[in-house]
Amino acid sequence: MPRPPAARVFGGGPALIGHRGLGCGVVRGHPENTLGSFTAAAALGMTWVEADVRRTADDVLVVAHDEAYPDGTRVADIGAAEADRRGTLRLHTLLERLPPEVGLDVDLKSAIDDSLRSPARTTAALLALVVAAEARRRQLLVTSFDPAALGTLRAQAPSLPLGWLTWHRFPLDAAVAACAHMDVDVLGLHVGSLADRGTGTVDPITVADTLPFVHGAGRRLMVWCPDVHLAGALLEAGADAVVVDGVPAALESLRARGARVRSAVGGGLGGDGAPSGVPGGAPPGGGPAGTPPTGAPPAPPST
């Protein structure tokens, strides 16, 4: 099946995406990557969330960021029943319970012992079967730091939108070129790749300067984990999506600056999804009036 144009990946865009649900760690009493965190984000009006996905030893896909539990037990070394006992959310449960109008960014986490498995039993191959079906009923994007895993997904589910994630301060020029070379739909830049090497500040103008190359190559730009006050400035500068921690604070910041994104429905941020300027609000970067359009130094990466 032919892939849809990359412009449609985030619908009308731009999009605000809840990192691991409501955000990294515990937000409003909901631990990350739990059903409560995802459904609470949807209740706030978020139309996109991000979930980390791993496999268990018996090939069940679960929602977990870390490779191992606090006691050192690896997710890939236990069966699904033990993962259930430890409170780990199964992917199929999330897909069943998350409202279908909420888009899902699946962050595929390859296991090191995928290298010893047959191609059909790797995390990427197991996930391809699930998301190819799920993409028929909701907006879906699969992202990964593992470019070979994305290649597996492209081969098994040609119409599935894919995104390549880059690490903290990954060279911007190489990231943009590689996104086109790998034929993925979305470049997922860590916000640190947009930071000035000397000051560590993030200037949204860098996004505007990068977009002609990303969009010119037919790709979309997603920035992950900026400070909540910088998220609106990045969206207004032209980023197609921003993945944020602390969803409640991010929504409040966007309301304060008048930004309109596809993160909210009904009476949220202005449901038409069209980006807007910041009349009467803070300048890009979230500082007081008259300050330069720069953000705070990026926080340490948390993928």
N, C-alpha and C positions, 0 to 999 in steps of 0.2 A: 504494500500500500504506500502511496506517496506521502511524504511528510507534509503536515500543514506548514504554511509560511511561518518563519520564526516570529514575525510580528504578532501572531496570534497566541503566542505562548502564555502571556499574562492577560489574555482577553483584550480589553480596551486599554489597560495599563494607565499609569504606572501602578505597581502593586507593593503593598507592605506585607511582609511575610513574618509570621510569628515563629521565632527560633525555638524549636523543640516544644511548641505549643505557646504558652504565655511567655517563655523566655528561659534562659539558662539558669540552673539552680532551682530555687523554690520561689515562686511568684504567687502572691495572694494565697499562700498555703498549699499550692499545687506543685509538686515536684515535676521537673522537666520530663518530657517523653512519657507522660502518663495520660490515660484517657481523660482524667479530670482537667489536666492542663490544656489539652486540645479542645475539649468541648467548652471550657471556659473562654478560650480565645474566640471560638465561633460565636458564643453568646455575646461577646463584646462587639461583634460585627466584623471580625476578621474574615476575609474571604480567601486567604492563603495561610497555610501553616507549613512548617518544615519538621520532618521526623527522621531520626537516624535509624537505619535498619541494618541488622546483623543476622547471621544464621546460627542456629544451635547445631549440636553434633548430629542430631537426627533430621537435619534439613528443614527445620521450621524457622520461618522468618519472624524476628522479634524486633521491638523498638527499643534500642539501647545505644547510647553514645559511646561509653567506655568499652574497651576491649575486655576488661575484667571487672568483677565486683570488688568491693572494698577488701574482702578477705583474700583476694588474689585469684579466685576461680575465674577462668576465662569463659565467656559466653559460648564460644565455639566448642568447649570441652564438655558441656552438659546437655542433657536432653531437654525437650520442651517442657516436660512435666516439672523438672527441677527449676527451670526458668519461671514457670508459673508460680511455684512455691516461693520464689524470691520476689515475686511481685512484678515481674517483667511483662510488659504489654505485648501481646501477639499482634503482628501486622494485620492479620485478617480481622481481628476484633476492632482495631482502629478503623479499617475501611468500612466495616459494617456500621459502626456507631457514629462516625464523623458525617455530618450532613453532606449530601452529594454536591451541594452548591459551594462547598469549601474546597478550594484547590489544594493539592498536596505536593510539596517538594520533598521527594524521598532522597535522603543523603545516604547513598550506598557505601557501607563500610566493609571493604574486603578483609577477610581473615588471612593471616599469614600462611595458614595451612591450606588455603585455596590452591597454593602452588603445588600441593601434593595430590590434589583431587583431579578427577577427570573433568574436562571442560563443562560437561553437563551438570556437574554437582557443585560448581563454584557458586558463591553468593550471587554473582551477577546473573548466572544462568537461572538460578532458582527465582530470583526477583523478576526476570524478564517475563516469565509465564504469568506472574500475578499482575504486574502493572500493565501488560498489554491488554488484559481483560478490563482492568479498572479504568483505563483511559477512555473506555467507551461511555462512562457515566459521570466522570468528573474531570476537571482540568487537572493535569498531572505533569510533573517534571521530575526527572531523575538526575541527580547530580552526584559527582564523585571526584575525589582526588586521584583516583585510579583510572588513567586514560584507557588502559586495556579493558577494564570492566565496561567502560562506555562503548568500546568497540564491540564487545559481546552483545550488549543490549541493542546496538544499532543493527547487528546482523540478525538477531532474533525478533526484534520488534521495530522494523524500519520506520514506522510512523510515529514512534514515541519521541517526544521532545527531551533532549538531553542537555545537561550543562556540566562544564568542567570547572572544578573548584581549584583556585590557586591559593598558595600559602602566604603568610605574613611577609610583606615586602618582596613578593615575587616580582621580577622585572616586568614592568608594564608592557613594554614593546614585545617581549617574547610571549607574554600571556595573550595579547590580542592576536598576534600572528598564529600562535598555536591553536587558538580557538577556531580560526578559519581552516587551518591545515587539517585538523581532526574532524571537521565537518560536524561540529556540535552546534546546537541552537543558541546556547546561552553561555556567556563567560561570567563565572562567579568569582569576582575579585574580592579578596580580603581588603578591608578598608585601608590597611597598612600599605598596600601597593599604590595608593593615591596620596600617601603622606610625603611631605618634604623630608628628604634624608637628613637635613641639618636641624630643622626645628621640630620635626615630628608632627606638624600641623597638617590638616587636610583641607585643601582648597577646592571647593566645588567646581572652580573653573577647570581644574584638571579633568573632571568628568566631561565637561563640554568639549574640551580639546580632544578627548579620546573617542567620543561618540561617532565622529565622521568615519573612523576606521572600523569600529565595531558594527555600526549600522550599515556602513557602506559594503561590508562583507556579508550583509544579510543576517547578522546575529543580534542578540539582545544583551544588555549589560545588567547584571545583578551585583550589588555590593552587599557583602555580609558583615554584620556586627559592628556598625558604627555606633558612636554615642547616640543616645536617643535624640539629643538636640541637633545632631548633624543629619539625621535621617531625612528630615523635610528638605534641607538644603540640597542634598544629593538628588532627591526626587525632582525638585524644581530645576536642577541643573541638567536633567535629562536622563538620569538612571531609570531603567525600565522596572527595576524592582530593588527593594532593600530588605534584607533580613535583619530583624531587630530582636534584641533582648528587652525584657521589661515592657511587654506590650501595652499595659495600661498607661505607663508614663509616655511611651512613644505616641500613642493616640492623643493624649492630652497635649503633647508638644505640637503635633500636627494641627490640632484644633486651634491652638493659640496663634499659630502663624498663618492659618487660613489655607493650608495645603489641602488639596482634594486628591484622594487616591482611591483605588479600588479595594481598600482594606475594610471599608465600612459600608453598611447597608442602611436603608431607611433614613433615620435622622442622624446618621453618624457624621462623616466628614464631607457630605455633599455628593450623594450617590451617583452623579453622572460620570465619575471616573476621570474627568478632564483635569490635567494639571493646571495650576493657577499661579499667579504671582503672590506676593506677600504684602498686600496693601495694609498699612497700619501695623504690620507685625514686625518681628525681629528680622534683621538682615540674614542672608545665608550664613550658616554656621551657628546660629542660635544666640549670638551675643547681643548686647544692648545696641541701640541705634548708634550709628557712627563707627562701629568697630569693623575691622577688616573681615572679609568673608572667609574665615578660617575656622576649623574645628579644633577640638582638644586633641592631644596626642592619642592615637589609637590604643585601646586596651590590649593586653596580651591576648593572643588568639585563643579562641575556644570554639572548635569546629563542630 
